[in-house]
Amino acid sequence: MDDRLRKQLAAWLEFCRDLGIEDFYRRSPEPVTPVFERQEAGSARTPAVPELGGIAGATPSVVAVSDRRGDSALTERRFSAPGPARPLSLFESPPPVHGPETLEQIREDLGNCHRCRLGEGRKTVVFGQGNPHAEVVFVGEAPGADEDEQGLPFVGRAGQLLNRLIQFIGMKREDVYICNIVKCRPPGNRTPEKDEIDTCSPFLFRQIEAIQPRLVCCLGAPAVRTLLGMKEGITKIRGRFYDYGGTKAFVAFHPAYILRNPREEKILREDFAKIREFLKSFR
């Protein structure tokens, strides 16, 4: 710096002091980290990409941008990766927290159901009965005449046989939960039709989800098809455990079938013995 410039600077500083300005700060430029490099037109060079630093699940997506002068193309590679949750501001409400559904809530939603034609001829909606936290859920086909009259599942002759089988596995009826794939009696006790099952079975799925049992026992082919989607004959798949979400499913003959074929009762008892052993592994 020459003497003339030094004198001018000293005079300017003296003027600033007279104004009460004592200190001066110098703003440092922010460092710039290049995350992409210019790619010449027609060049096969690969754009420079910053290291990911071990970000798991980063998904690359290429975005083309232009520099301010617009005389060349720039290519930037961006990586999307999960980041920390954004805190709510004082003006935002937290999202509502919904706990698991209860059987009471599902029953209230079902109401005096007329969602399908089965509601036209039934007397009573047969929702289900038993322990809302049962280890075992038994799923049958549909209510019969006795069930339609009383509003409870499996209270006829088939229900009496099921009660004995429940005792056989070391439990009581009030310990388990019993329901059907449809909640209304079909005319003449016929097999429920597909559209009727499609309309009503979501309530069954919600019941199972609410109870969270260790085992879902499918009694008869309609229950197997509805819950497991299996179309094989029940004689080929009965007596086996299958994965069902986070729990297990078991296939057995419907008690009504055994009443019509008494000689098969031994097979049904053998299958329920497997259920008994399965439950023992948790105790």
Secondary structure, 3 states (H helix, E strand, C coil): CCHHHHHHHHHHHHHHHHCCCCCCCCCCCCCCCCCCCEECCCCCCCCCCCCCCCCCCCEEEEEEEECCCCCCEEEEEEEECCCCCCCCCCCCCCCCCCCCCCHHHHHHHHCCCCCCCHHHHCCCCCCCEECCCCCEEEEECCCCHHHHHHCCCCCCHHHHHHHHHHHHCCCCHHHCEEEECCCCCCHHHCCCCHHHHHHHHHHHHHHHHHHCCCEEEEECHHHHHHHHCCCCCHHHHCCCEEEECCEEEEEECCHHHHHHCHHHHHHHHHHHHHHHHHHHCCC
